[in-house]
Amino acid sequence: MAVTLANPGVRKTAVLLIQLGRERAANVLSQLSESEVEAVTAEIAHLESISHPESVAVLEEFRDLMSARRHISQGGVGFARKLLEESLGTERAEEIMDRVTAAAVQLPFQFLRAADPTQLRSFIADEHPQVIALVLAHMTADKASLVLAGLEPDKQANVAHRIAIMDRTSPDIVRSVESILERKLSSMLQPADQSKVGGLDPLVNIINRSDRSTERQIVEGLEALDPALADEVRSRMFMFEDIVTLDDRSVQQVLRQVDTTQLSYALKGVPTGVRDKILSNMSERASETLLEEVELLGQVRVSQVEEAQQSVIRTIRQLEEEGQIMVRRGGDDEFVD
């Protein structure tokens, strides 16, 4: 892989190669251009000593950049950013992703970072589902979910299905689609081997950022297209009804974060088991008050119920990300006390 080296990059490369040893360093140098080899070897010759802090900093930076590239190859830019944020924090993750995207090997569809999802959807809505799937797999999950939410239900399911089963795509096809789309969007944008995109993780990541109605439509559509895949997607998601799988302590933590009025809307029409799980983790007086509020609501719109349930799910996911509760999904290992 060719790398364009700036002066700071030359020193970092030299420090890294010294620590790799002769054989590995020689393999790396064989991938560089003649001018880059000259610059790096000259820098190595001038390095009389390397401080321990500098050595550690270079190795850590190299590890983080390689980790970002590996995550991108596994599930796209959005997938990589999410994993890095979980392990390194938002600021550090953004810094690493900026370095990766500014590298000599340009990541596909980077121009979409400047595109408005609503406008983008109007441009690609009539494209073949495979093309749309390829584009969404390269976008951040937040933007991809907005595009997916605006598609017709049948196309939503078709595109979601293709994202999930997509494995590797020829770089020529990626470049061709990228080139055509970039030309189409030029008016609204601010001025190797095979690429692995798609898969279940980026699809679930996209669905988790969608509203409840879109989430339900996608899963139901997948059920019609591929029941086994729909089951796998469900096992990786957390639905409101899955609150029964939480332990009592976790439910109590969630309830402390949820507004009572919002909770009353969320409980309209839910299965008895879900309602009982929540009520059993409240005081007798609080549970009676909540039931009264639910009854007083009378008939409510499905959209209001789904919005309230989605808000509760967001609270659960936030607590999970903070490590305050543990959510067990299908396929997770069993636990023992």
C-alpha positions, 0 to 999 in steps of 0.5 A: 500500500503506497503512503504519501509521507509528510515530514512528520510522517517521515519521522514517525515512519522511521521510528516505527520501522526501527521498532519493527526489526530488519525483516519487517522493515524491509517488507514495508520499505518495498511497498514505498516509492523510491523517493519515500524510501530515500526520505525514510532511510535518511531519517533513520540514519539521523535518528541517534536515539528515540525517547520512550514516550515518542516510541510509545506514542508512535506505536499507539498511533499506528495501532489506532489507525490500523484498528480503524482501517480494520473496522472499516473493512469489516463494516464501513466507516460508521461501524468503525467510528462507533467501535472507536468511540466505545473504546477511546471516546468521541474526541479521540475516535474522531481524530483517528477517523479524520486521519484515516479519511485524509490518508492517501488511500481515499475511502469510498463515498467520502463526498457523502459526508457533505450531503444532506440525507433528504436530498440524497434520498431523492437522488437515489430512491429510484436506483436499484436496491443493490446500488442503494445498499452499497451507498448506505453501507459506506455512510455513517449509520445516522445518515444512512438511517435517515435515507432508509426511513424515507424509502418505500416499505418494500424497497426498505426491506429489499435494501436492508436485506441486501446490506445484510447479505453483502460481503465483498464488492469489486473495487471497480464497481464501487468506483463506478457507482461512486463516480456516477453518484458524485456527478449526480450530486455535484450541484448540492455538495461542497466543493488492492483487493476487494472492499468488504462492506455491509453485513449484519452489524452495520444494518443493525446499527442503522436500524437502531438509529431509526424511529420505531415505525421504520424499525418495525417496517424493516424487520417485517419486510425482512421477515417476508424476504428472509425469515432466518435473517429477520430472526438474526437481526431481531436477536441483535436488536433490543425491542421494547418487549425485550425489557422482560429480559432485563434483570430487576436491578437494570429495570429499576435503573431504567425507570429512574431515568424515564418520565412517568407520562412517557412511560404511561404512553409506552405501556399502552397495548403492550403484552401483560408480561411486559407491563408486569415486569415494569410494575413489579419493579415499582413501589405499590403506590407508584405502580397504582398511579402509573396504571391510573395514568394509562387508563386515563389516556384512553385511545392514543395514536400508535405513533405516540406509543411507538415514540414513547417506547423508542424513548425508553429504548434510547435510555436503555441503550445509553445505560448499556453504553455507560456500562450501568446495565447489561442487555442480553441479546440472542446468541449471548453467552449464558450467565451464572451467579 
